[in-house]
């Protein structure tokens, strides 16, 4: 069965919104034994109508499961995680899909769950929300961050194998603080900037004329502003310090563009825009080199953890994680061009 490489054949999903629902239906389609729970009775009914078990109590949904995906709103994760942990076996791997990692990782460690909770964040989404927008293909091939702690390497191995098998994920291993720092620029600030642009248009006396002229640049630049405001606010507040720090850097670059425009300095303006274009081109044109690395299953996990975090911090990812003959074997991909700085 798909996913049994990680020994996680029985799964549960707690929270069936856009991401949780998409996880749920992909697991179902892959042939795993899966159950779901959502605090909304209407959502549970919709899950049942789509052929998946959805008990009325979360404890029933997660009991006896090998892996549980916790997919609720960011502020609810610590309490939900505690409830799920109390209702599952100590070998059950727990993960989440929240867009901020340090807070939930700290909470899990304080709860004594570091050995089986692996903070996660699939880098995919849509400008809609709720179970009705969920689709089993939404997360296919996504970069999926996992943040194993010092005692969570075994749980990481099992979960990474499942994500590669079922979602064809590009697993990006990082520490929780590194994730939050990178996500501030990669995900959180784009929401803030999209909101600023769309909000300025909403306030403009020429709003309808602007919308009539809006083409790809406006549509692409404001896409994420179409998401639920509460979800975006939770994300920004959950990573507030990092977002504010990176916003200072973005503002400084914008000030350079503004200064060049105000001065009529075509060379400076072109130079800054060329710098930006380089990053955009690298987004689609990155080349990777591949390698394989093996660790004895019983070796010091700190060495393996250091390797995994180095892969993620360098902009790399994993497409293979297999346990065989007393060893774990990773297939990793690193950018062919060394990072700047």
Backbone torsions as a table, in degrees:
resi	resn	phi	psi	omega
1	UNK	NA	140.9	176.9
2	UNK	-58.0	135.2	177.0
3	UNK	96.2	-13.3	-177.0
4	UNK	-75.1	-8.8	175.4
5	UNK	-60.3	-31.3	177.0
6	UNK	-93.4	2.4	-179.6
7	UNK	68.2	25.0	-174.9
8	UNK	-119.5	67.5	-174.0
9	UNK	-84.7	-21.1	-178.7
10	UNK	-113.5	118.9	-172.0
11	UNK	-125.2	159.9	172.0
12	UNK	-139.9	150.2	177.2
13	UNK	-125.1	124.2	-180.0
14	UNK	-109.1	111.2	-174.0
15	UNK	101.6	110.1	-171.3
16	UNK	-117.6	49.6	172.7
17	UNK	-80.5	-152.0	-177.7
18	UNK	-56.4	-54.3	-176.8
19	UNK	-75.5	-48.2	180.0
20	UNK	-59.3	-43.1	178.3
21	UNK	-64.2	-39.0	178.9
22	UNK	-66.5	-40.7	174.3
23	UNK	-60.1	-47.5	-177.4
24	UNK	-57.0	-51.1	-174.4
25	UNK	-72.7	-27.7	175.1
26	UNK	-69.9	-41.7	177.2
27	UNK	-61.6	-43.0	177.9
28	UNK	-60.6	-47.6	-177.4
29	UNK	-65.7	-25.0	178.0
30	UNK	-80.2	-4.8	176.3
31	UNK	93.3	10.2	177.5
32	UNK	-77.5	153.3	172.1
33	UNK	-78.5	109.5	-171.7
34	UNK	-131.1	144.5	174.6
35	UNK	-131.5	163.8	-177.0
36	UNK	-139.8	159.3	171.8
37	UNK	-146.9	143.7	175.8
38	UNK	-142.7	144.7	179.2
39	UNK	-65.6	-18.1	-178.8
40	UNK	-91.0	117.1	179.6
41	UNK	-57.6	-34.9	179.2
42	UNK	-64.1	-38.6	177.9
43	UNK	-65.9	-40.3	177.7
44	UNK	-61.8	-40.0	178.3
45	UNK	-63.3	-41.9	178.8
46	UNK	-62.9	-38.3	178.0
47	UNK	-62.9	-45.7	179.0
48	UNK	-61.3	-39.5	179.6
49	UNK	-64.0	-22.1	178.9
50	UNK	-98.6	15.5	168.7
51	UNK	87.3	19.0	-179.4
52	UNK	-120.8	138.8	178.2
53	UNK	-64.1	134.8	179.6
54	UNK	-144.3	82.1	179.6
55	UNK	-60.8	162.1	-179.8
56	UNK	-77.8	-18.3	179.4
57	UNK	-114.6	135.8	-178.3
58	UNK	-63.1	-33.9	-178.7
59	UNK	-61.7	-38.1	178.8
60	UNK	-69.2	-36.8	-178.5
61	UNK	-66.5	-35.1	-173.1
62	UNK	-99.1	-12.4	-176.7
63	UNK	-60.8	133.2	176.5
64	UNK	75.9	9.8	-177.7
65	UNK	-87.4	153.1	177.8
66	UNK	-87.9	-26.8	-179.2
67	UNK	-149.4	141.1	177.2
68	UNK	-129.9	127.9	174.7
69	UNK	-97.6	118.3	178.5
70	UNK	-96.4	117.9	-167.0
71	UNK	-127.6	25.8	-179.6
72	UNK	-84.0	-178.3	177.2
73	UNK	-58.8	150.1	-176.1
74	UNK	-51.7	-46.6	-176.7
75	UNK	-64.6	-19.1	-177.0
76	UNK	-91.2	-9.7	-169.2
77	UNK	-61.8	-47.4	-178.1
78	UNK	-58.4	-44.5	-179.2
79	UNK	-68.7	-41.3	179.1
80	UNK	-65.3	-40.6	178.7
81	UNK	-59.9	-43.4	179.0
82	UNK	-62.2	-41.7	-179.7
83	UNK	-65.8	-42.8	179.2
84	UNK	-66.4	-42.6	-179.5
85	UNK	-60.2	-39.1	-179.1
86	UNK	-67.0	-22.3	-175.7
87	UNK	-103.4	5.6	-177.3
88	UNK	-125.0	158.8	178.2
89	UNK	-69.1	154.9	-177.1
90	UNK	-65.5	-18.4	177.4
91	UNK	-88.3	-6.0	179.8
92	UNK	-71.4	125.8	178.3
93	UNK	-80.6	132.3	179.2
94	UNK	-114.2	141.3	175.7
95	UNK	-148.9	168.9	176.5
96	UNK	-132.6	179.5	179.5
97	UNK	-129.7	18.8	-176.1
98	UNK	-67.9	156.0	-175.2
99	UNK	-87.4	-1.5	174.9
100	UNK	-129.6	136.2	-168.9
101	UNK	-114.1	-32.3	-170.9
102	UNK	-62.2	-42.9	-175.9
103	UNK	-65.3	-45.8	-178.2
104	UNK	-71.3	-32.6	176.9
105	UNK	-64.6	-43.2	178.2
106	UNK	-63.4	-42.5	179.0
107	UNK	-62.4	-43.1	-179.9
108	UNK	-63.4	-40.9	177.7
109	UNK	-63.0	-42.2	178.5
110	UNK	-63.5	-29.6	178.5
111	UNK	-84.0	0.3	-179.1
112	UNK	75.9	27.8	-175.3
113	UNK	-109.6	8.9	-175.2
114	UNK	-59.5	-26.3	-178.1
115	UNK	-77.3	-16.8	-178.0
116	UNK	-132.2	-2.4	175.0
117	UNK	-102.5	125.1	178.3
118	UNK	-119.8	104.4	178.4
119	UNK	-57.2	137.0	-177.2
120	UNK	-137.2	156.7	177.8
121	UNK	-153.3	100.1	173.6
122	UNK	-73.4	128.5	-175.4
123	UNK	-88.6	74.1	178.3
124	UNK	-157.3	160.4	-179.7
125	UNK	179.4	-165.6	-179.7
126	UNK	-156.4	168.6	179.4
127	UNK	-89.5	15.2	173.4
128	UNK	-120.6	171.4	-177.1
129	UNK	-139.5	166.5	173.9
130	UNK	91.6	167.3	-177.3
131	UNK	-61.6	-33.5	179.9
132	UNK	-62.6	-24.0	179.2
133	UNK	-92.0	-7.5	-176.8
134	UNK	-69.5	144.7	179.1
135	UNK	-147.6	137.0	-177.1
136	UNK	-62.2	-21.9	-179.1
137	UNK	-90.5	-3.4	-174.1
138	UNK	-57.7	-38.5	-173.6
139	UNK	-99.7	6.8	-176.3
140	UNK	-61.9	121.8	177.6
141	UNK	74.6	11.0	-176.7
142	UNK	-71.2	151.5	165.1
143	UNK	-68.6	126.1	-174.5
144	UNK	-125.8	104.4	-178.6
145	UNK	-73.6	134.7	170.4
146	UNK	-127.0	138.2	-173.7
147	UNK	-122.3	73.7	-179.7
148	UNK	-68.0	141.5	174.5
149	UNK	-91.9	-178.3	-175.6
150	UNK	-58.4	-29.7	-179.2
151	UNK	-103.2	6.5	-172.0
152	UNK	-109.2	19.5	-175.6
153	UNK	-66.9	-41.1	179.9
154	UNK	-62.2	-44.7	177.8
155	UNK	-62.6	-37.7	177.3
156	UNK	-60.1	-46.7	-178.8
157	UNK	-56.1	-47.6	-176.2
158	UNK	-66.3	-42.0	-179.0
159	UNK	-70.2	-42.7	179.9
160	UNK	-59.9	-41.6	178.5
161	UNK	-60.6	-41.8	178.9
162	UNK	-64.0	-45.5	-177.0
163	UNK	-64.9	-38.4	177.6
164	UNK	-67.3	-44.5	-177.2
165	UNK	-66.3	-45.8	-170.5
166	UNK	-89.5	-42.5	-174.0
167	UNK	-103.9	-3.0	-174.2
168	UNK	53.7	36.6	-174.2
169	UNK	-69.8	150.5	166.8
170	UNK	-96.8	96.1	-173.4
171	UNK	-75.2	125.0	-178.8
172	UNK	-111.9	103.4	179.8
173	UNK	-83.0	127.8	-178.7
174	UNK	-146.9	162.7	166.5
175	UNK	-76.1	156.7	-179.4
176	UNK	-60.5	-44.7	177.5
177	UNK	-62.8	-38.0	177.7
178	UNK	-63.9	-39.9	176.9
179	UNK	-59.0	-48.6	-175.5
180	UNK	-64.5	-34.8	177.7
181	UNK	-67.4	-45.2	-179.1
182	UNK	-70.5	-40.0	-178.0
183	UNK	-67.7	-25.5	178.1
184	UNK	-57.4	-41.6	178.8
185	UNK	-86.9	-36.6	-174.2
186	UNK	-77.2	-27.3	-172.3
187	UNK	-135.1	-46.5	-170.1
188	UNK	-74.9	-47.2	178.1
189	UNK	-63.5	-37.4	174.6
190	UNK	-55.7	-35.2	175.6
191	UNK	-65.3	-41.3	-179.7
192	UNK	-65.7	-44.5	-178.7
193	UNK	-69.3	-38.8	176.5
194	UNK	-62.7	-40.0	177.8
195	UNK	-64.6	-37.4	179.5
196	UNK	-65.7	-44.8	-179.5
197	UNK	-66.0	-48.7	-179.6
198	UNK	-65.6	-36.8	178.8
199	UNK	-66.1	-37.9	178.0
200	UNK	-64.5	-38.6	177.6
201	UNK	-66.3	-41.6	179.2
202	UNK	-58.6	-34.2	-178.9
203	UNK	-85.4	-11.4	-174.9
204	UNK	-72.3	142.2	174.4
205	UNK	-65.6	-19.0	180.0
206	UNK	-103.0	24.9	-174.2
207	UNK	-49.8	-52.4	-175.3
208	UNK	-65.8	-34.7	176.7
209	UNK	-67.5	-40.2	178.1
210	UNK	-62.1	-46.5	-179.0
211	UNK	-64.4	-31.6	177.7
212	UNK	-67.0	-31.7	-178.8
213	UNK	-91.0	-13.4	-172.9
214	UNK	-61.9	128.5	178.4
215	UNK	-123.2	-146.6	-173.6
216	UNK	-60.7	-40.7	-176.1
217	UNK	-62.9	-43.1	178.5
218	UNK	-71.5	-42.5	-178.5
219	UNK	-63.2	-46.6	179.0
220	UNK	-66.0	-41.3	-175.7
221	UNK	-71.3	-19.6	-178.0
222	UNK	-116.9	9.2	-174.5
223	UNK	-53.2	-48.6	-174.3
224	UNK	-72.8	-12.3	175.0
225	UNK	-68.3	-12.0	178.6
226	UNK	-81.1	-4.5	179.9
227	UNK	-77.8	170.5	179.8
228	UNK	-61.4	125.4	-179.0
229	UNK	-58.1	-36.2	-178.6
230	UNK	-64.0	-41.3	179.7
231	UNK	-63.9	-43.9	180.0
232	UNK	-65.7	-41.3	178.7
233	UNK	-62.0	-41.9	177.9
234	UNK	-60.2	-41.9	180.0
235	UNK	-63.6	-48.0	-177.8
236	UNK	-66.0	-41.5	179.5
237	UNK	-70.3	-34.4	179.6
238	UNK	-66.8	-24.4	179.9
239	UNK	-123.3	35.4	-169.5
240	UNK	-55.3	-48.6	-174.9
241	UNK	-62.4	-43.6	-179.5
242	UNK	-69.3	-39.4	179.3
243	UNK	-63.5	-43.0	179.5
244	UNK	-64.7	-38.9	179.2
245	UNK	-63.6	-45.2	-179.3
246	UNK	-73.5	-29.0	176.2
247	UNK	-62.6	-34.0	176.0
248	UNK	-61.5	-41.1	179.7
249	UNK	-68.7	-41.7	178.0
250	UNK	-64.0	-41.3	178.8
251	UNK	-62.5	-37.8	178.7
252	UNK	-64.1	-40.6	178.3
253	UNK	-67.5	-40.5	177.9
254	UNK	-63.7	-36.6	176.8
255	UNK	-62.6	-37.2	177.8
256	UNK	-64.6	-43.3	177.3
257	UNK	-62.8	-43.3	-179.8
258	UNK	-62.7	-44.2	179.9
259	UNK	-62.1	-42.2	179.5
260	UNK	-66.2	-39.0	178.8
261	UNK	-66.7	-44.3	-179.3
262	UNK	-63.1	-36.7	-179.0
263	UNK	-82.6	-6.0	-176.5
264	UNK	67.6	27.5	-175.8
265	UNK	-89.7	92.9	-176.4
266	UNK	-64.0	-37.5	-178.5
267	UNK	-64.9	-45.9	179.9
268	UNK	-65.3	-42.0	-179.7
269	UNK	-63.5	-45.1	179.2
270	UNK	-63.5	-39.0	179.9
271	UNK	-62.7	-44.2	179.3
272	UNK	-66.6	-40.9	179.7
273	UNK	-67.5	-33.7	176.3
274	UNK	-66.6	-38.3	176.9
275	UNK	-60.9	-44.1	178.4
276	UNK	-65.0	-38.9	-179.3
277	UNK	-62.5	-33.5	179.5
278	UNK	-60.8	-44.2	178.6
279	UNK	-65.0	-41.6	179.4
280	UNK	-63.0	-42.1	179.4
281	UNK	-64.9	-36.7	-180.0
282	UNK	-66.6	-25.3	179.8
283	UNK	-60.5	-39.9	-177.2
284	UNK	-99.7	-17.1	-171.4
285	UNK	-112.2	19.3	-177.8
286	UNK	-72.6	135.0	174.9
287	UNK	-103.6	147.9	-177.3
288	UNK	-125.9	149.9	168.9
289	UNK	-107.9	146.5	-175.8
290	UNK	-111.1	150.0	172.7
291	UNK	-152.9	166.0	176.0
292	UNK	-120.4	143.5	-178.8
293	UNK	-137.3	137.9	-177.5
294	UNK	-123.1	141.2	176.8
295	UNK	-130.8	135.0	173.6
296	UNK	-60.2	137.6	-174.7
297	UNK	-58.8	-31.6	-177.1
298	UNK	-99.0	9.8	-177.8
299	UNK	-75.7	174.4	179.7
300	UNK	-59.9	116.4	-177.3
301	UNK	-66.3	-19.4	-179.0
302	UNK	-63.5	-35.3	179.5
303	UNK	-67.9	-44.7	178.6
304	UNK	-64.4	-42.6	-179.9
305	UNK	-62.9	-41.4	178.8
306	UNK	-61.9	-42.1	177.7
307	UNK	-60.9	-47.3	-177.6
308	UNK	-60.0	-44.7	-178.9
309	UNK	-67.9	-32.3	176.0
310	UNK	-64.0	-38.6	178.4
311	UNK	-60.9	-48.9	-178.9
312	UNK	-66.5	-42.9	-178.1
313	UNK	-65.7	-26.1	179.9
314	UNK	-84.8	1.8	-178.4
315	UNK	87.4	18.0	-178.8
316	UNK	-98.7	-178.2	179.6
317	UNK	-156.3	167.9	178.6
318	UNK	-110.3	140.6	172.2
319	UNK	-123.4	8.1	177.4
320	UNK	-152.7	138.5	175.3
321	UNK	-152.3	109.8	-175.3
322	UNK	-134.7	134.9	173.1
323	UNK	-98.3	125.6	178.9
324	UNK	-159.5	139.1	175.0
325	UNK	52.6	42.0	175.7
326	UNK	73.8	19.1	-179.5
327	UNK	-142.6	157.4	173.0
328	UNK	-109.4	133.2	-177.4
329	UNK	-119.1	125.3	179.4
330	UNK	-107.5	142.0	167.1
331	UNK	-108.3	117.0	-173.8
332	UNK	-120.5	154.4	179.0
333	UNK	-132.0	126.9	-179.1
334	UNK	-119.7	147.2	177.8
335	UNK	-56.9	135.0	-178.6
336	UNK	-69.5	-29.2	178.4
337	UNK	-95.8	124.7	-179.4
338	UNK	-59.0	148.1	178.5
339	UNK	-65.2	151.4	177.6
340	UNK	-75.0	155.0	174.0
341	UNK	92.5	NA	NA
